[in-house]
Amino acid sequence: MKKSLRTALLALLLAALLLGGATALVYASAGDYPDTLGLDPEVTEKITGEYLLTAAAAEPDSLIVFGSSELKTTDICTHPANFFAEKRCGFQVDLVGRGSCQSLVHALSIAGSGEALRGKKVVLITAPQSYVEGGIAPDLFMANFSGQQALRMLADDTIPDEIKQYLSLRVQQLMAQYGAEYGAAPEAYTAAGLLTKAVAAEHGMTQALLRPYAAVSRWLLDTKDAATAAGIMRAYSDVKAAGPQEIDWDAELEAALSQAQRMATNNDFFMLDGYYSTYVGRKLSQFEGRDADLSYAVSPEYDDLRCLLELCRAKELDVLFVHVPMHGSWNDYTGFTAEKRAAYYEAVREIVTQYDNVTLLDLTPMEYEPFFLCDTMHLGWKGWLEVDRAIVQFYGEN
């Protein structure tokens, strides 16, 4: 019996050594983080993995920007992917996000990052449309959910238990909603699904029993993520940095307005021609008063935002928070009144200003400014330029 036990333990040790060596080879093959990857916001593995995020954070001149669907507007000349290309301001922005990447998605990403982001500067961009009554939709959440991030979050002893509890509870709520609409969530019976369920329910014994399974699953997911990330990084390249330049902000504004006037010509709302033709155009009259009953007064997104900012404080992050305005004239037309917009603006403002590690860039007074947005909701030529200016100042501050 003792000999069998020794043999089994020896086999486990040998397997661990072999697997550990394989993991080391995967990590070693990845190489340095390429500049052009930082400017591509829609790489899925940036959102659902951890290796690319931690690799970007390890760069000495990198600034992570967490956002959502506004990051897709790369045809706007002032978009950060264009404005900060070739490190013209002396640092590299790394853009992370796509549509439906709301506070909860970014919270899980940051929670799973270990010590990679601790003490660093990051940018968070909030999207007004996130604050609908139901919060993030379950199918959109599951499209961005990462079991790897959840398991890393739960294994991190530096994260307060109340944050783990809240995130686990939200994961389970959204999995249950997804299950009710579409059938069992893909992650429901994985280690992440089972362990977040136990943490949400405060079942200590179940948590203890699941820990070994979770540890093995976490290692496998980390290794897979690193292997995938290595391949992605090889597909991108570094660029010859132009070096820090003195920015002529007046000239940048003039160039932005010149482009805007060429790209937004067929409507009175200063929207991109293509967007207006596709989504509004002949249907304009159908939008009049459509949002009269819409309200952002109550939404789980507010508590998700609080959790995200609590996590940023626990990780000692220095945060620039971008409070994006709504489209004043468009929302007046659709019936989402100025009073309702002001209440939403203030609700977010009240949460953000409670955190002394957060700098608020409040752009909401610009909701009637022409060319500030490029469609009904996303930052445009002037809007992105204000964000760029704030990022330059934020990065340069001690």
Backbone hydrogen bonds, N-H to C=O, Kabsch-Sander energy under -0.5 kcal/mol:
donor,donor_aa,acceptor,acceptor_aa,energy
5,L,1,M,-2.3
6,R,2,K,-2.6
7,T,3,K,-2.5
8,A,4,S,-2.4
9,L,5,L,-2.6
10,L,6,R,-2.5
11,A,7,T,-2.3
12,L,8,A,-2.3
13,L,9,L,-2.5
14,L,10,L,-2.6
15,A,11,A,-2.5
16,A,12,L,-2.3
17,L,13,L,-2.3
18,L,14,L,-2.6
19,L,15,A,-2.9
20,G,16,A,-2.7
21,G,17,L,-2.3
22,A,18,L,-2.1
23,T,19,L,-2.4
24,A,20,G,-2.3
25,L,21,G,-2.1
26,V,22,A,-2.1
27,Y,23,T,-2.4
28,A,24,A,-2.4
29,S,25,L,-1.7
30,A,26,V,-0.5
30,A,27,Y,-1.0
36,T,237,S,-2.1
37,L,34,P,-0.6
38,G,34,P,-1.0
38,G,35,D,-0.7
39,L,35,D,-0.8
40,D,37,L,-1.4
43,V,40,D,-0.7
44,T,42,E,-0.7
46,K,43,V,-1.8
47,I,43,V,-0.8
47,I,44,T,-1.3
48,T,44,T,-2.5
49,G,45,E,-1.2
54,T,50,E,-2.7
55,A,51,Y,-2.6
56,A,52,L,-2.3
57,A,53,L,-2.4
58,A,54,T,-1.3
59,E,55,A,-0.6
59,E,56,A,-1.2
62,S,59,E,-1.2
63,L,92,Q,-2.5
64,I,121,K,-0.7
65,V,94,D,-3.1
66,F,64,I,-0.5
66,F,123,V,-3.3
67,G,65,V,-0.5
67,G,96,V,-2.5
71,L,68,S,-1.9
72,K,69,S,-1.6
73,T,70,E,-1.3
74,T,72,K,-2.0
76,I,73,T,-1.6
79,H,76,I,-1.7
82,N,79,H,-2.0
83,F,79,H,-3.0
84,F,80,P,-2.3
85,A,82,N,-1.0
87,K,84,F,-1.3
88,R,85,A,-1.1
90,G,87,K,-2.3
92,Q,61,D,-3.9
93,V,91,F,-0.5
94,D,63,L,-2.7
95,L,38,G,-3.1
95,L,93,V,-0.5
96,V,65,V,-2.9
97,G,41,P,-1.5
101,C,98,R,-2.0
102,Q,100,S,-1.6
106,H,102,Q,-2.1
107,A,103,S,-2.4
108,L,104,L,-2.0
109,S,105,V,-1.7
110,I,106,H,-2.7
111,A,107,A,-2.7
112,G,108,L,-1.6
113,S,110,I,-1.4
114,G,111,A,-0.5
116,A,113,S,-1.9
119,G,315,K,-1.7
120,K,117,L,-2.6
122,V,318,D,-2.3
123,V,64,I,-2.4
124,L,320,L,-2.8
125,I,66,F,-2.1
126,T,124,L,-0.5
126,T,322,V,-2.1
130,S,127,A,-2.2
131,Y,128,P,-2.1
132,V,129,Q,-0.7
135,G,132,V,-1.4
141,F,137,A,-2.5
142,M,138,P,-2.5
143,A,139,D,-1.5
144,N,140,L,-0.8
144,N,141,F,-1.3
145,F,141,F,-0.9
150,A,146,S,-2.1
151,L,147,G,-2.5
152,R,148,Q,-2.3
153,M,149,Q,-2.5
154,L,150,A,-2.2
155,A,151,L,-1.3
156,D,152,R,-0.5
156,D,153,M,-1.1
157,D,155,A,-0.8
159,I,156,D,-1.3
163,I,160,P,-0.8
164,K,160,P,-1.8
165,Q,161,D,-2.8
166,Y,162,E,-2.1
167,L,163,I,-2.7
168,S,164,K,-2.4
169,L,165,Q,-2.4
170,R,166,Y,-2.5
171,V,167,L,-2.4
172,Q,168,S,-2.3
173,Q,169,L,-2.5
174,L,170,R,-2.4
175,M,171,V,-2.3
176,A,172,Q,-2.3
177,Q,173,Q,-2.3
178,Y,174,L,-2.5
179,G,175,M,-2.6
180,A,176,A,-2.1
181,E,177,Q,-1.4
182,Y,178,Y,-3.4
183,G,178,Y,-0.6
183,G,179,G,-1.4
188,A,185,A,-1.9
190,T,187,E,-1.5
193,G,187,E,-0.7
194,L,190,T,-2.7
195,L,191,A,-2.7
196,T,192,A,-2.3
197,K,193,G,-1.4
198,A,194,L,-1.9
199,V,195,L,-2.6
200,A,196,T,-2.7
201,A,197,K,-1.8
202,E,199,V,-1.0
203,H,198,A,-2.6
204,G,202,E,-1.2
207,Q,203,H,-2.2
208,A,204,G,-2.3
209,L,205,M,-2.2
210,L,206,T,-1.8
211,R,207,Q,-1.2
214,A,210,L,-2.8
215,A,211,R,-2.6
216,V,212,P,-2.1
217,S,213,Y,-2.4
218,R,214,A,-2.7
219,W,215,A,-2.1
220,L,216,V,-2.4
221,L,217,S,-2.6
222,D,218,R,-2.6
223,T,219,W,-2.3
224,K,220,L,-2.5
225,D,221,L,-2.5
226,A,222,D,-2.4
227,A,223,T,-2.2
228,T,224,K,-2.5
229,A,225,D,-2.8
230,A,226,A,-2.3
231,G,227,A,-1.5
232,I,228,T,-2.0
233,M,229,A,-2.9
234,R,230,A,-1.6
235,A,231,G,-0.8
235,A,232,I,-1.1
236,Y,233,M,-1.0
241,A,239,V,-0.9
242,A,86,E,-2.4
243,G,86,E,-0.8
245,Q,88,R,-2.4
247,I,245,Q,-0.6
249,W,247,I,-1.1
252,E,248,D,-2.2
253,L,249,W,-2.3
254,E,250,D,-2.2
255,A,251,A,-2.4
256,A,252,E,-2.4
257,L,253,L,-2.7
258,S,254,E,-2.0
259,Q,255,A,-2.1
260,A,256,A,-2.6
261,Q,257,L,-2.5
262,R,258,S,-0.8
262,R,259,Q,-0.7
263,M,259,Q,-1.8
264,A,260,A,-1.9
272,L,374,C,-2.9
273,D,263,M,-2.9
276,Y,272,L,-2.8
277,S,273,D,-2.7
278,T,274,G,-2.1
279,Y,275,Y,-2.8
280,V,276,Y,-2.0
281,G,276,Y,-1.1
283,K,280,V,-2.8
284,L,281,G,-1.7
286,Q,283,K,-1.6
287,F,283,K,-0.6
287,F,284,L,-1.9
288,E,284,L,-0.5
288,E,285,S,-0.8
289,G,333,Y,-2.2
290,R,287,F,-1.9
291,D,334,T,-3.4
292,A,289,G,-1.5
294,L,291,D,-1.2
302,Y,299,S,-1.4
303,D,299,S,-0.5
304,D,300,P,-2.2
305,L,301,E,-2.5
306,R,302,Y,-2.1
307,C,303,D,-2.4
308,L,304,D,-2.4
309,L,305,L,-2.5
310,E,306,R,-2.6
311,L,307,C,-2.4
312,C,308,L,-2.2
313,R,309,L,-2.0
314,A,310,E,-2.4
315,K,311,L,-2.2
316,E,313,R,-1.3
317,L,312,C,-3.0
318,D,120,K,-2.6
319,V,317,L,-0.7
319,V,357,N,-2.6
320,L,122,V,-2.2
321,F,319,V,-0.6
321,F,359,T,-3.2
322,V,124,L,-3.2
322,V,320,L,-0.6
323,H,321,F,-0.7
323,H,361,L,-2.7
324,V,126,T,-0.7
324,V,322,V,-0.9
327,H,376,T,-0.7
328,G,326,M,-1.0
328,G,367,E,-2.6
331,N,327,H,-3.0
332,D,328,G,-2.1
333,Y,329,S,-1.6
334,T,330,W,-2.1
335,G,331,N,-1.0
336,F,331,N,-1.6
337,T,335,G,-1.2
341,R,337,T,-2.3
342,A,338,A,-2.6
343,A,339,E,-1.9
344,Y,340,K,-2.1
345,Y,341,R,-2.8
346,E,342,A,-2.3
347,A,343,A,-2.1
348,V,344,Y,-2.0
349,R,345,Y,-2.4
350,E,346,E,-2.8
351,I,347,A,-1.2
352,V,348,V,-2.6
353,T,349,R,-2.4
354,Q,351,I,-1.3
355,Y,352,V,-1.8
356,D,354,Q,-0.6
358,V,355,Y,-1.4
359,T,319,V,-3.5
360,L,358,V,-0.6
361,L,321,F,-3.2
361,L,359,T,-0.6
362,D,360,L,-0.9
363,L,323,H,-1.9
363,L,361,L,-0.9
366,M,363,L,-2.2
367,E,364,T,-1.3
369,E,366,M,-1.7
372,F,369,E,-1.7
374,C,378,H,-2.4
375,D,378,H,-0.7
380,G,372,F,-3.2
382,K,371,F,-2.4
383,G,371,F,-0.6
383,G,372,F,-0.7
384,W,380,G,-2.9
385,L,381,W,-1.2
386,E,382,K,-1.9
387,V,383,G,-1.8
388,D,384,W,-3.1
389,R,385,L,-2.4
390,A,386,E,-2.0
391,I,387,V,-2.6
392,V,388,D,-2.4
393,Q,389,R,-2.0
394,F,390,A,-2.9
395,Y,391,I,-2.9
396,G,392,V,-1.6
397,E,393,Q,-0.9
397,E,394,F,-0.6
